[in-house]
């Protein structure tokens, strides 16, 4: 019997310490900052944990106080961090957001030479996937180091060999690598996943200009079983070989911070899709997309990548149209 806690979902990737200025304006003149946690895969992990799924997060962190903070934060959210490695030779990454009062925040990464950037395929441990059902990865980790793309590739292959399903969000980060290398690498990983989750801009980056329906058909022919296309303010559309479902967006009055919205969307979709196996594709897709759109919209209402993610009872109340009792 395995000594590892069962996991509905395993996520693999880098988490950073996020510093945000307490006032709007140029970062160079910000006197005070708040500290938080950031990272696409850990955002998804927290989102799924709050929605009632058991989650295991796999990563490498520096043997430093920032690494301690990352572990404590995720453990406090109920995420299993027991297999995370610590490396005294390389630091935990950090990044900064800059809010200027208009448009999306500017983002500045300081992750080169981080502990995760040293990952190689030899680090992939089959214990990561023991007693687990699903693996979620993004296209960020492959860009972080000389061998991280092959590390993610091996993880996807090994997870499927052990019977896990795999979801892949390309999560394109143009600042981290060249467009040519990004396109080649991300395309090579699509056949290794069961659920592919690009945004519309990412789909065009990978496949060129097409209609939304053509993107669905194109990516399905590459071997994935489900394609979920994020359309931003237009909602989302999902495809399987048997169904295509478009769902309108969850409308919010104002947007505060869009960073983390795609991760919230992924957590919403996966939480519904993975817990509704056996249903017909069309109602299953609709339910998952509705929850995904809701979580993606809610994430834009908070400064921070994950702090505003809801718990399952709150999601159910919102989807039922109920107002939360505050007093």
C-alpha positions in Angstrom: 0.0 0.0 0.0 1.4 3.4 -1.0 2.4 5.8 1.8 1.5 8.8 -0.5 -1.8 10.6 0.1 -4.3 9.9 -2.8 -4.6 12.7 -5.3 -7.4 13.5 -7.7 -5.0 15.8 -9.5 -1.2 16.2 -9.6 0.3 19.5 -10.8 3.9 20.1 -11.8 5.5 23.6 -12.0 7.3 26.5 -10.5 5.8 28.8 -7.8 7.3 32.2 -7.1 7.0 34.8 -4.4 5.0 37.7 -5.8 5.6 41.2 -4.7 3.0 43.8 -5.4 3.2 47.5 -4.7 0.7 48.9 -2.3 0.0 51.8 -4.5 -0.4 52.3 -8.2 2.3 53.9 -10.3 5.8 53.1 -11.6 7.5 50.2 -9.8 10.7 52.2 -9.5 9.0 54.6 -7.0 6.9 52.1 -5.0 8.0 52.3 -1.3 5.9 49.4 0.1 5.1 46.0 -1.2 2.8 43.1 -0.2 4.0 39.5 -0.5 2.1 36.6 -1.9 2.4 33.4 -3.9 2.3 33.0 -7.7 2.6 30.3 -10.2 0.2 28.9 -12.8 0.3 25.3 -11.5 0.0 26.2 -7.9 -2.9 28.6 -8.7 -4.7 25.6 -10.3 -3.8 23.5 -7.3 -5.3 25.9 -4.8 -8.4 26.4 -7.0 -9.0 22.7 -7.2 -8.4 22.2 -3.5 -10.9 24.8 -2.6 -13.4 23.1 -4.9 -13.1 19.9 -3.0 -10.5 17.9 -4.9 -7.4 16.4 -3.4 -4.3 17.9 -5.1 -0.5 17.1 -5.1 1.9 19.8 -6.1 5.3 18.8 -7.5 8.1 21.3 -7.7 11.6 22.3 -6.6 12.3 25.2 -4.3 15.4 26.9 -2.9 16.4 26.0 0.7 15.6 29.6 1.6 12.9 31.5 3.5 10.9 32.2 0.3 10.7 28.4 -0.3 9.5 28.0 3.3 6.8 30.6 2.6 5.6 28.8 -0.6 5.3 25.4 1.1 3.5 26.8 4.1 1.0 28.7 1.9 0.2 25.7 -0.2 0.0 23.3 2.7 -2.3 25.8 4.4 -4.6 25.5 1.4 -4.8 21.7 1.7 -2.4 20.9 -1.1 0.0 18.0 -0.6 3.6 19.2 -0.9 5.3 16.2 0.6 7.2 15.4 -2.6 8.6 18.9 -3.3 12.4 19.0 -3.5 14.6 21.7 -1.8 17.9 22.7 -3.4 20.4 24.8 -1.4 22.3 25.6 -4.6 19.5 27.5 -6.4 17.0 30.0 -5.2 13.2 30.2 -5.1 12.1 32.5 -7.9 10.4 35.9 -7.4 8.4 38.3 -9.6 6.9 41.7 -9.4 3.7 43.3 -10.7 3.4 46.9 -11.6 -0.1 48.6 -11.6 -0.3 51.9 -13.5 -4.1 52.4 -13.2 -4.9 51.3 -16.8 -4.7 48.0 -18.7 -3.2 44.8 -17.4 -0.4 45.0 -14.9 3.2 44.8 -16.1 5.0 41.7 -14.9 8.8 41.4 -14.2 10.2 37.9 -13.6 13.3 37.0 -11.7 13.4 33.2 -12.2 16.5 32.6 -14.3 18.7 30.1 -12.4 15.9 29.1 -10.0 15.7 25.6 -8.5 13.0 24.6 -11.0 15.2 25.7 -13.9 17.6 22.9 -13.0 15.0 20.1 -13.6 16.1 17.3 -15.9 14.3 14.2 -17.1 16.3 12.2 -14.5 14.4 14.1 -11.7 11.0 12.6 -12.8 9.9 10.2 -10.1 7.1 7.7 -10.6 6.0 8.4 -7.0 4.8 11.7 -8.3 1.9 9.9 -10.0 1.4 7.1 -7.5 -2.2 6.9 -6.2 -3.3 9.7 -8.5 -5.9 10.1 -11.3 -4.9 13.2 -13.4 -1.9 15.3 -14.2 -2.1 19.0 -15.1 0.9 20.8 -16.7 1.4 24.1 -18.5 3.7 25.5 -21.2 5.5 27.7 -18.7 7.7 25.0 -17.2 9.2 23.8 -20.5 10.6 27.4 -21.0 12.4 27.7 -17.6 15.6 25.8 -18.2 17.8 23.8 -20.6 16.1 20.5 -19.9 12.7 21.4 -18.5 10.9 20.8 -21.7 12.1 17.2 -21.8 11.3 16.9 -18.1 7.7 17.9 -18.7 7.5 15.6 -21.7 8.7 12.6 -19.7 6.3 13.4 -16.9 3.4 13.4 -19.3 4.5 10.1 -20.9 5.0 8.4 -17.5 1.8 9.7 -16.1 -0.2 8.3 -19.0 1.6 5.0 -18.8 0.5 4.8 -15.2 -3.1 5.4 -16.2 -3.5 9.1 -15.4 -5.3 11.4 -17.8 -3.4 14.6 -18.6 -4.4 18.2 -19.2 -2.2 20.8 -20.9 -2.6 24.6 -20.8 -0.1 26.2 -23.2 0.0 29.3 -21.0 2.3 31.1 -23.5 4.9 33.3 -21.9 6.7 35.2 -24.7 9.2 36.8 -22.3 10.7 33.3 -21.4 11.8 32.0 -24.8 11.8 32.6 -28.6 8.6 32.2 -30.5 10.1 29.6 -32.8 11.2 27.4 -29.8 7.9 28.0 -28.0 5.8 27.0 -31.0 7.8 23.9 -31.7 7.8 22.7 -28.1 4.2 23.4 -27.3 3.0 21.7 -30.5 5.0 18.6 -29.7 3.3 18.2 -26.3 -0.3 18.4 -27.5 -0.4 14.7 -28.6 0.6 13.7 -25.1 -2.5 15.3 -23.4 -6.1 14.3 -23.1 -7.4 17.9 -22.5 -5.9 20.8 -24.3 -6.8 24.3 -23.0 -5.5 27.2 -25.2 -6.7 30.8 -25.3 -7.7 32.1 -28.7 -4.4 34.0 -29.1 -2.5 30.9 -28.2 -4.4 28.8 -30.7 -3.6 31.3 -33.4 0.1 31.4 -32.4 0.2 27.6 -32.7 -1.9 27.0 -35.7 -2.3 30.3 -37.6 -5.6 32.1 -38.3 -8.7 29.9 -38.3 -12.3 29.9 -37.1 -12.9 28.7 -33.6 -14.6 25.6 -34.9 -11.5 24.9 -37.1 -9.2 25.2 -34.1 -11.3 22.6 -32.3 -11.1 20.2 -35.2 -7.4 20.9 -35.8 -6.3 20.2 -32.3 -8.5 17.1 -31.9 -6.7 15.6 -35.0 -3.4 16.0 -33.1 -4.5 13.3 -30.6 -6.1 15.1 -27.7 -9.6 14.0 -26.7 -10.9 17.4 -25.5 -10.2 20.9 -26.7 -11.2 23.9 -24.5 -10.9 27.3 -26.2 -10.9 30.3 -23.9 -12.5 33.3 -25.6 -12.1 35.9 -22.9 -15.0 38.3 -22.9 -16.8 36.1 -25.3 -16.9 33.1 -23.0 -15.5 29.7 -24.1 -16.2 26.8 -26.4 -15.3 23.1 -25.9 -14.9 20.3 -28.4 -14.8 16.5 -28.3 -15.1 14.2 -31.3 -18.8 13.8 -30.3 -19.8 17.4 -29.3 -19.1 21.1 -29.6 -20.5 23.4 -26.9 -20.3 27.2 -26.6 -21.0 28.9 -23.3 -21.5 32.6 -22.7 -19.2 34.5 -20.3 -20.0 35.3 -16.7 -20.2 39.0 -16.8 -18.5 41.2 -14.2 -18.9 45.0 -13.8 -15.2 45.8 -13.7 -11.9 44.1 -14.0 -9.2 44.7 -11.4 -6.4 42.2 -12.4 -6.5 39.6 -15.2 -3.4 37.7 -14.1 -4.5 34.3 -12.8 -7.8 34.3 -14.6 -6.7 31.5 -17.0 -5.6 29.4 -14.1 -8.9 29.9 -12.3 -10.7 28.9 -15.6 -8.6 25.7 -15.8 -9.4 24.8 -12.1 -13.1 25.4 -12.8 -13.2 23.3 -15.9 -11.1 20.4 -14.5 -13.1 20.3 -11.2 -16.3 19.8 -13.1 -15.0 17.6 -15.9 -13.1 15.2 -13.7 -16.0 14.6 -11.3 -18.6 14.0 -14.0 -17.1 11.0 -15.8 -19.7 8.8 -17.5 -22.0 11.6 -18.5 -22.6 12.4 -22.2 -20.1 14.9 -23.7 -22.5 17.7 -24.4 -23.9 18.2 -20.9 -20.6 17.4 -19.4 -18.9 20.1 -21.5 -21.6 22.6 -20.7 -21.3 22.1 -17.0 -17.5 22.3 -17.0 -17.4 25.4 -19.2 -20.0 27.3 -17.1 -18.0 26.7 -14.0 -14.8 27.6 -15.8 -16.2 30.9 -17.1 -17.5 31.7 -13.6 -14.1 31.1 -11.9 -12.2 33.0 -14.6 -14.4 36.0 -14.2 -14.2 35.9 -10.4 -10.4 35.9 -10.5 -10.4 39.3 -12.3 -12.0 40.9 -9.2 -9.0 40.6 -7.0 -5.4 41.8 -7.0 -3.4 38.6 -6.6 -3.3 35.4 -8.6 -5.4 33.1 -6.4 -6.6 34.8 -3.2 -10.2 35.4 -4.6 -10.7 31.8 -5.8 -14.0 30.5 -4.3 -14.9 27.4 -2.4 -17.3 24.8 -3.8 -20.3 26.0 -1.7 -19.8 29.5 -2.9 -19.7 28.4 -6.5 -22.9 26.5 -6.1 -24.6 29.5 -4.6 -23.4 31.7 -7.4 -24.5 29.3 -10.1 -27.9 29.0 -8.4 -28.2 32.8 -8.4 -28.2 33.2 -4.7 -26.7 36.2 -2.9 -24.2 35.6 -0.1 -25.4 36.5 3.4 -23.0 39.0 4.9 -24.7 39.8 8.2 
